[in-house]
Amino acid sequence: KNREMWDCIVCHQPGSKILAYDGQPYPTRPVKNHDIPELHKAADSECGPCHAQSYTREHARSGRTDSSGNAITCKTCHEHSDTKILNAISSKNTNCASCHNVDATGTAHAEFHEVSYGAKCVECHGSNMLSETQYHAANGCDTCHESSNSQVTEAILRQKDSCFDCHSQPHGVQMVSYRADIPLYSGFSWGIPQEATVWASEGWLPENLNSQAGKVLFSSRTQVDFDTVYNYYINEMNTAGWILKEKIVDADKFKLHYTKDRRSCVIWLYSGTSPGSSDGQYSGVRMTIAYH
C-alpha cells in the first residue's frame, strides 16, 4: 500500500513472470493481463520534456493532489464526475488536452506565465510570456526552463512575474519592478528595489535571499505608530496569501518572516542604523523589506 501507482507496472505488464493465487495453494495465474504502461502512455510529445510519458507516473508524483486536495489514485480519473475525463477514458484518447485545459494558442500553463509591466509594453509584447510576440512565442519551453543563465533560473525558481526580472535593461533603459502582493505602508516614503546581493556582507540579510532573485527595499525614516504598522503588515500579508513563519517583536522594532510557495519575504521595522537594530541615534523609525 506504500507503493506509488506507477509501481503497478512492475507486475502488470507484458513479460512479467509474477503469478497470483487463483484457488490453488500456490500462485498459478499470470498477472500480465493489462499492458498498463501502453494503456496510460500520453500521446503528446510537446509535454514530454517536463512531464512523465506515463499518466500513472505523472499523476502519482509526490505531493500531487486533485482539485479538492485529495491524493490522486486510479479512482480519481476512472470514477470522476467530469464527463470530459470519462469520455477521454472510454474513447482511449490519451492526449493531455483531452482532460487538461489549454488556452487559445494551444499552450498549457498559461496562467503561470502572466507578466506585469506597463501598458505601453503590452502593445508590442502582450501580457503573457507564452504568447509574447517578439521572442518567447517562437521559442520552446527549454529556452528558459533549461537555461544556464542564473538570472533566468532564479526568476523561475522564485516565481517572478515581471519581465524586468530577466530583462533589466530593455531598449537600453534600466527598469525595476515591485511584487504587487507585498504591501507598502503609506506612512513611509519608499525607495526603489535594489539587488539583494549588494547587501551580501551584511549580517541581517537572510542567506536564502542573497541571490539574483532577491530584492531589498528601504523606506524613509519617520514617526509612525508602532502598533498601527505592525497590525497593517500582519493583516495585509495574510490577505495576500503569505504564511507567517517567524516574528520578533520588541518595544521599538519588529521582524516578520513570511513564505509563499517558493518565495520568502522578511519585513523589518527598526529605529537603529540597520535592520533589526535599535541604537537610539535617530529620531523615528524606518523599514526594510527583503523579498523574492
C-alpha positions as CSV (number, residue, x, y, z in Angstrom):
1,K,0.0,0.0,0.0
2,N,3.0,2.3,0.3
3,R,4.0,2.0,-3.3
4,E,3.1,4.6,-5.9
5,M,0.5,3.9,-8.6
6,W,3.1,3.6,-11.3
7,D,4.7,0.7,-9.5
8,C,1.7,-1.3,-10.8
9,I,3.7,-1.8,-14.0
10,V,6.3,-3.8,-12.1
11,C,3.9,-6.7,-12.1
12,H,1.1,-5.9,-14.6
13,Q,2.9,-5.6,-17.9
14,P,3.8,-7.9,-20.8
15,G,6.7,-10.2,-19.9
16,S,6.0,-10.2,-16.2
17,K,6.6,-13.5,-14.6
18,I,4.7,-12.6,-11.4
19,L,1.9,-15.1,-10.5
20,A,-1.2,-14.6,-8.4
21,Y,-3.3,-17.1,-6.4
22,D,-6.3,-18.5,-8.2
23,G,-7.9,-21.0,-5.8
24,Q,-4.8,-23.1,-5.6
25,P,-2.4,-23.5,-2.6
26,Y,0.3,-21.8,-4.6
27,P,0.2,-19.0,-7.2
28,T,-0.5,-20.1,-10.7
29,R,-2.2,-17.2,-12.6
30,P,-0.1,-14.7,-14.5
31,V,-1.0,-11.1,-13.7
32,K,0.2,-9.7,-17.0
33,N,-3.4,-9.3,-18.2
34,H,-3.1,-5.5,-18.6
35,D,-0.4,-3.6,-20.6
36,I,-0.6,-0.7,-18.1
37,P,2.4,1.3,-19.5
38,E,0.9,1.3,-23.0
39,L,-2.7,2.0,-21.9
40,H,-1.6,5.0,-20.0
41,K,1.0,6.4,-22.4
42,A,0.5,10.1,-23.2
43,A,0.1,11.0,-26.9
44,D,1.6,14.4,-26.5
45,S,5.2,14.9,-27.5
46,E,5.3,18.6,-26.5
47,C,4.6,17.8,-22.9
48,G,7.3,15.1,-22.6
49,P,10.3,17.3,-21.8
50,C,8.8,18.2,-18.4
51,H,6.2,15.6,-17.7
52,A,6.4,11.8,-17.5
53,Q,5.1,10.0,-20.6
54,S,3.1,7.6,-18.4
55,Y,0.0,9.0,-16.8
56,T,0.2,6.6,-13.9
57,R,3.7,8.0,-13.1
58,E,2.9,11.7,-13.8
59,H,-0.3,11.7,-11.7
60,A,1.4,10.0,-8.8
61,R,4.2,12.5,-8.3
62,S,5.0,13.3,-4.7
63,G,2.6,16.0,-3.4
64,R,0.2,15.8,-6.4
65,T,-3.4,16.2,-5.4
66,D,-6.8,16.7,-7.1
67,S,-8.8,19.9,-7.0
68,S,-10.1,19.0,-3.6
69,G,-6.7,18.4,-2.1
70,N,-7.0,14.6,-2.1
71,A,-4.2,12.3,-3.1
72,I,-4.6,11.1,-6.7
73,T,-5.5,7.4,-7.2
74,C,-6.8,5.3,-10.1
75,K,-10.4,6.3,-9.0
76,T,-9.6,10.0,-9.4
77,C,-9.9,9.6,-13.1
78,H,-11.7,6.4,-13.6
79,E,-14.6,7.3,-11.3
80,H,-14.6,11.1,-12.0
81,S,-17.8,13.0,-12.3
82,D,-16.5,15.1,-15.2
83,T,-17.8,13.7,-18.5
84,K,-14.8,15.2,-20.3
85,I,-12.5,12.9,-18.4
86,L,-14.8,9.9,-18.7
87,N,-15.2,10.4,-22.4
88,A,-11.4,10.6,-22.8
89,I,-11.0,7.3,-21.0
90,S,-13.8,5.5,-22.8
91,S,-12.5,6.7,-26.2
92,K,-8.9,5.9,-25.2
93,N,-7.9,9.5,-26.0
94,T,-4.5,9.8,-24.3
95,N,-3.9,13.4,-25.5
96,C,-3.2,15.6,-22.4
97,A,-5.6,18.2,-23.7
98,S,-8.4,15.7,-23.7
99,C,-8.6,16.3,-19.9
100,H,-6.5,19.4,-19.2
101,N,-7.5,22.8,-20.4
102,V,-5.2,24.7,-22.8
103,D,-5.5,28.3,-23.9
104,A,-6.4,29.7,-27.3
105,T,-2.9,29.2,-28.5
106,G,-2.9,25.5,-27.6
107,T,-0.5,26.1,-24.8
108,A,-0.9,24.8,-21.3
109,H,0.2,26.5,-18.1
110,A,-0.6,30.0,-19.5
111,E,-1.8,31.1,-16.0
112,F,1.7,30.7,-14.6
113,H,3.2,32.9,-17.3
114,E,1.2,36.1,-16.9
115,V,3.6,39.0,-16.5
116,S,3.3,42.6,-15.2
117,Y,4.7,45.7,-17.0
118,G,3.5,48.9,-18.4
119,A,0.5,49.2,-20.7
120,K,2.8,50.6,-23.5
121,C,4.9,47.4,-23.4
122,V,1.8,45.2,-23.9
123,E,1.1,46.9,-27.3
124,C,4.1,45.0,-28.8
125,H,4.8,42.2,-26.3
126,G,1.4,41.1,-25.0
127,S,0.9,40.2,-21.3
128,N,1.9,36.5,-21.3
129,M,5.3,35.0,-21.9
130,L,3.9,32.1,-23.8
131,S,2.3,34.3,-26.4
132,E,4.9,37.2,-26.3
133,T,5.2,38.1,-29.9
134,Q,8.8,39.3,-30.2
135,Y,10.7,36.3,-28.8
136,H,9.1,33.8,-26.4
137,A,6.3,32.6,-28.6
138,A,8.8,31.5,-31.3
139,N,10.9,29.5,-28.8
140,G,10.2,26.5,-26.8
141,C,10.0,26.0,-23.0
142,D,13.6,24.8,-22.9
143,T,14.8,28.4,-23.7
144,C,14.0,29.4,-20.2
145,H,13.5,26.2,-18.2
146,E,16.8,24.7,-19.3
147,S,18.7,28.0,-19.4
148,S,22.3,28.2,-18.0
149,N,21.7,31.9,-17.1
150,S,21.4,32.0,-13.3
151,Q,19.3,35.2,-13.5
152,V,16.7,33.2,-15.5
153,T,16.8,30.1,-13.4
154,E,16.4,32.1,-10.2
155,A,13.5,34.0,-11.7
156,I,11.7,30.7,-12.4
157,L,12.5,29.2,-9.1
158,R,11.2,32.2,-7.2
159,Q,8.1,32.5,-9.4
160,K,8.9,36.0,-10.7
161,D,6.1,37.7,-12.6
162,S,7.8,40.7,-14.2
163,C,9.7,40.8,-17.5
164,F,12.3,43.0,-15.8
165,D,13.5,40.3,-13.5
166,C,15.3,38.8,-16.6
167,H,15.3,41.8,-18.9
168,S,16.6,44.6,-16.7
169,Q,17.5,47.0,-19.5
170,P,15.0,46.6,-22.3
171,H,15.7,49.1,-25.1
172,G,18.7,50.4,-23.2
173,V,16.5,51.7,-20.3
174,Q,17.1,50.5,-16.7
175,M,13.9,49.0,-15.4
176,V,12.8,47.9,-11.9
177,S,9.6,46.4,-10.6
178,Y,8.0,45.5,-7.3
179,R,5.9,42.5,-6.3
180,A,2.2,43.5,-6.1
181,D,1.5,41.1,-3.3
182,I,3.9,42.8,-0.8
183,P,2.1,45.8,0.7
184,L,3.9,49.1,1.3
185,Y,2.7,51.1,4.3
186,S,1.7,54.6,3.1
187,G,3.1,56.4,6.1
188,F,6.6,56.0,4.7
189,S,8.3,57.2,1.5
190,W,9.8,54.2,-0.3
191,G,12.9,53.9,-2.5
192,I,13.3,51.6,-5.5
193,P,14.2,47.9,-5.2
194,Q,17.9,47.0,-5.1
195,E,19.7,43.8,-5.8
196,A,19.9,41.8,-2.6
197,T,23.5,40.7,-3.4
198,V,24.6,44.3,-2.8
199,W,24.0,43.6,0.9
200,A,25.5,40.2,1.0
201,S,28.1,41.1,3.6
202,E,25.5,42.5,6.0
203,G,24.6,40.2,8.8
204,W,20.9,41.0,8.6
205,L,20.3,39.6,5.1
206,P,19.0,36.0,5.2
207,E,21.1,33.6,3.2
208,N,18.2,32.4,1.1
209,L,17.5,35.9,-0.1
210,N,21.2,36.5,-1.1
211,S,20.7,35.7,-4.7
212,Q,19.9,37.3,-8.1
213,A,16.2,36.8,-7.4
214,G,16.4,38.6,-4.1
215,K,15.5,42.3,-3.8
216,V,15.8,44.8,-0.9
217,L,13.6,47.9,-0.5
218,F,14.2,50.7,2.1
219,S,11.8,53.3,3.4
220,S,12.4,56.8,4.7
221,R,12.8,57.4,8.4
222,T,9.8,59.0,10.1
223,Q,7.5,59.0,13.1
224,V,4.7,56.4,12.9
225,D,2.5,54.5,15.4
226,F,4.3,51.2,16.0
227,D,1.1,49.1,16.6
228,T,-0.6,50.5,13.5
229,V,2.3,49.5,11.2
230,Y,2.6,46.1,12.9
231,N,-1.1,45.3,12.5
232,Y,-1.1,46.6,9.0
233,Y,1.5,44.0,7.9
234,I,0.0,41.2,9.9
235,N,-3.4,41.7,8.2
236,E,-2.3,42.7,4.7
237,M,0.3,39.9,4.3
238,N,-2.2,37.3,5.5
239,T,-4.8,38.7,3.0
240,A,-2.1,38.4,0.2
241,G,-1.6,34.7,0.9
242,W,1.7,34.9,2.8
243,I,2.3,32.5,5.7
244,L,4.0,33.9,8.8
245,K,6.9,31.7,9.8
246,E,8.6,33.8,12.5
247,K,8.0,37.1,14.3
248,I,10.3,39.0,16.7
249,V,8.7,42.0,18.4
250,D,10.3,44.5,20.8
251,A,9.4,47.9,22.1
252,D,10.7,49.8,19.0
253,K,11.3,47.2,16.3
254,F,9.9,44.1,14.8
255,K,10.9,41.4,12.3
256,L,8.3,39.4,10.3
257,H,9.4,36.4,8.2
258,Y,6.9,35.1,5.6
259,T,6.9,32.4,3.0
260,K,4.6,31.9,0.0
261,D,5.2,28.9,-2.3
262,R,8.9,29.0,-3.1
263,R,9.3,32.6,-2.1
264,S,10.4,34.4,1.1
265,C,9.8,37.9,2.5
266,V,11.3,39.5,5.6
267,I,10.0,42.8,6.9
268,W,11.8,44.9,9.5
269,L,10.8,48.0,11.3
270,Y,13.6,49.4,13.4
271,S,14.9,52.6,15.0
272,G,18.7,51.9,14.5
273,T,21.1,52.0,11.7
274,S,20.5,48.6,10.1
275,P,17.5,46.2,10.0
276,G,17.0,44.7,13.5
277,S,18.9,47.3,15.4
278,S,17.8,50.0,17.9
279,D,20.8,52.1,18.9
280,G,19.0,55.3,19.8
281,Q,20.9,57.5,17.4
282,Y,18.0,58.6,15.3
283,S,14.5,60.1,15.7
284,G,11.8,58.0,14.2
285,V,11.9,54.5,12.6
286,R,12.3,53.1,9.1
287,M,11.5,49.9,7.3
288,T,13.4,47.4,5.1
289,I,11.8,44.6,3.1
290,A,13.8,41.8,1.6
291,Y,11.9,39.5,-0.7
292,H,11.8,37.2,-3.8
